[in-house]
Amino acid sequence: MLEASDNVFVERLWRSAKYEEVYIRGYENPRGARQGLGQYFGYYNHERSHQGARIPDAGRGLP
């Protein structure tokens, strides 16, 4: 059942990416989307606070 529980996290990630980045920016081409999402995922993993995270940098995993 690992796959079923992983899907929850992936769905949440893409929901956040769509509402916090994609819909706001309205990319006109794939290159712009690739660059913008690359920057967003860096922000998401290292700077953005995560609800329920027990450590400041949720991108590094739990101790």
BAKOLDREN-47021 format. One line per 5 residues: number of its first residue (from 1); for each residue x, y, z of N, C-alpha, C. Coordinates in nm, 3 decimals. Example, Ala and Ser with C-alpha at 12.3 -4.5 7.8 and 13.67 -1.06 7.14 Angstrom:
1> 1.319 -0.569 0.780 1.230 -0.450 0.780 1.320 -0.330 0.780 ~ 1.285 -0.225 0.708 1.367 -0.106 0.714 1.290 0.003 0.787 .
This chain:
1> 0.081 -0.121 0.000 0.000 0.000 0.000 0.085 0.126 0.000 ~ 0.214 0.114 -0.010 0.299 0.230 -0.012 0.262 0.324 -0.126 ~ 0.231 0.272 -0.241 0.195 0.354 -0.356 0.070 0.438 -0.330 ~ -0.028 0.381 -0.264 -0.152 0.454 -0.237 -0.128 0.571 -0.143 ~ -0.045 0.552 -0.041 -0.021 0.662 0.053 0.073 0.767 -0.007 .
6> 0.164 0.727 -0.096 0.251 0.824 -0.163 0.171 0.920 -0.250 ~ 0.065 0.872 -0.309 -0.015 0.954 -0.400 -0.071 1.078 -0.331 ~ -0.102 1.070 -0.205 -0.155 1.183 -0.130 -0.054 1.298 -0.132 ~ 0.072 1.267 -0.111 0.175 1.370 -0.107 0.200 1.430 -0.244 ~ 0.199 1.348 -0.346 0.220 1.397 -0.483 0.104 1.485 -0.526 .
11> -0.017 1.445 -0.495 -0.134 1.526 -0.528 -0.129 1.661 -0.458 ~ -0.087 1.663 -0.333 -0.078 1.788 -0.258 0.031 1.878 -0.317 ~ 0.143 1.818 -0.355 0.250 1.896 -0.417 0.203 1.964 -0.544 ~ 0.137 1.889 -0.634 0.092 1.947 -0.760 -0.020 2.048 -0.739 ~ -0.103 2.027 -0.640 -0.207 2.127 -0.610 -0.141 2.258 -0.568 .
16> -0.042 2.250 -0.480 0.030 2.370 -0.437 0.099 2.437 -0.555 ~ 0.165 2.359 -0.639 0.236 2.415 -0.755 0.139 2.486 -0.848 ~ 0.025 2.428 -0.873 -0.072 2.490 -0.963 -0.124 2.622 -0.907 ~ -0.165 2.622 -0.781 -0.227 2.742 -0.724 -0.128 2.849 -0.683 ~ -0.005 2.811 -0.648 0.093 2.909 -0.603 0.187 2.954 -0.715 .
21> 0.188 2.884 -0.827 0.284 2.918 -0.933 0.220 2.921 -1.071 ~ 0.169 2.810 -1.117 0.126 2.797 -1.257 0.011 2.890 -1.291 ~ -0.095 2.890 -1.212 -0.211 2.974 -1.243 -0.178 3.123 -1.232 ~ -0.089 3.158 -1.142 -0.052 3.298 -1.123 0.032 3.349 -1.239 ~ 0.127 3.268 -1.284 0.223 3.311 -1.387 0.167 3.301 -1.529 .
26> 0.084 3.201 -1.555 0.028 3.184 -1.689 0.135 3.171 -1.796 ~ 0.221 3.075 -1.784 0.332 3.056 -1.877 0.286 3.050 -2.021 ~ 0.364 3.111 -2.108 0.330 3.114 -2.250 0.400 3.005 -2.331 ~ 0.503 2.942 -2.273 0.573 2.837 -2.346 0.635 2.737 -2.247 ~ 0.671 2.619 -2.296 0.727 2.516 -2.207 0.858 2.558 -2.140 .
31> 0.940 2.635 -2.210 1.067 2.678 -2.150 1.043 2.764 -2.026 ~ 0.950 2.857 -2.035 0.917 2.941 -1.920 0.860 2.861 -1.806 ~ 0.776 2.764 -1.838 0.717 2.678 -1.735 0.826 2.596 -1.666 ~ 0.917 2.541 -1.743 1.025 2.459 -1.687 1.111 2.543 -1.593 ~ 1.148 2.662 -1.634 1.230 2.749 -1.550 1.155 2.793 -1.425 .
36> 1.031 2.835 -1.443 0.952 2.881 -1.329 0.925 2.771 -1.228 ~ 0.892 2.653 -1.276 0.866 2.542 -1.185 0.993 2.495 -1.116 ~ 1.105 2.503 -1.187 1.233 2.470 -1.123 1.261 2.560 -1.005 ~ 1.237 2.688 -1.023 1.255 2.784 -0.914 1.153 2.759 -0.802 ~ 1.030 2.731 -0.842 0.925 2.707 -0.742 0.957 2.585 -0.656 .
41> 1.003 2.477 -0.718 1.032 2.356 -0.640 1.151 2.377 -0.547 ~ 1.247 2.460 -0.587 1.355 2.496 -0.496 1.301 2.570 -0.375 ~ 1.212 2.666 -0.400 1.145 2.738 -0.292 1.061 2.643 -0.207 ~ 0.984 2.556 -0.271 0.896 2.464 -0.201 0.975 2.372 -0.107 ~ 1.088 2.324 -0.154 1.166 2.228 -0.075 1.250 2.291 0.034 .
46> 1.291 2.417 0.016 1.389 2.473 0.109 1.344 2.596 0.186 ~ 1.240 2.665 0.141 1.202 2.789 0.206 1.057 2.791 0.255 ~ 0.968 2.731 0.180 0.826 2.736 0.212 0.798 2.655 0.338 ~ 0.717 2.710 0.428 0.679 2.633 0.547 0.577 2.527 0.507 ~ 0.587 2.413 0.571 0.498 2.301 0.541 0.412 2.270 0.662 .
51> 0.284 2.264 0.641 0.192 2.235 0.751 0.224 2.097 0.808 ~ 0.239 2.091 0.938 0.262 1.963 1.004 0.406 1.918 1.000 ~ 0.495 1.993 0.940 0.636 1.954 0.935 0.697 1.967 1.074 ~ 0.777 1.868 1.111 0.839 1.870 1.242 0.978 1.933 1.238 ~ 1.029 1.960 1.120 1.158 2.025 1.107 1.144 2.141 1.010 .
56> 1.229 2.243 1.019 1.215 2.360 0.931 1.226 2.329 0.783 ~ 1.316 2.237 0.744 1.337 2.205 0.603 1.272 2.072 0.570 ~ 1.145 2.073 0.534 1.072 1.949 0.510 1.126 1.871 0.392 ~ 1.202 1.933 0.304 1.259 1.865 0.189 1.368 1.767 0.225 ~ 1.418 1.772 0.348 1.527 1.682 0.390 1.477 1.559 0.462 .
61> 1.351 1.548 0.490 1.297 1.429 0.557 1.298 1.443 0.707 ~ 1.242 1.348 0.773 1.232 1.350 0.918 1.351 1.279 0.981 ~ 1.390 1.321 1.101 1.505 1.257 1.169 1.475 1.114 1.207 .
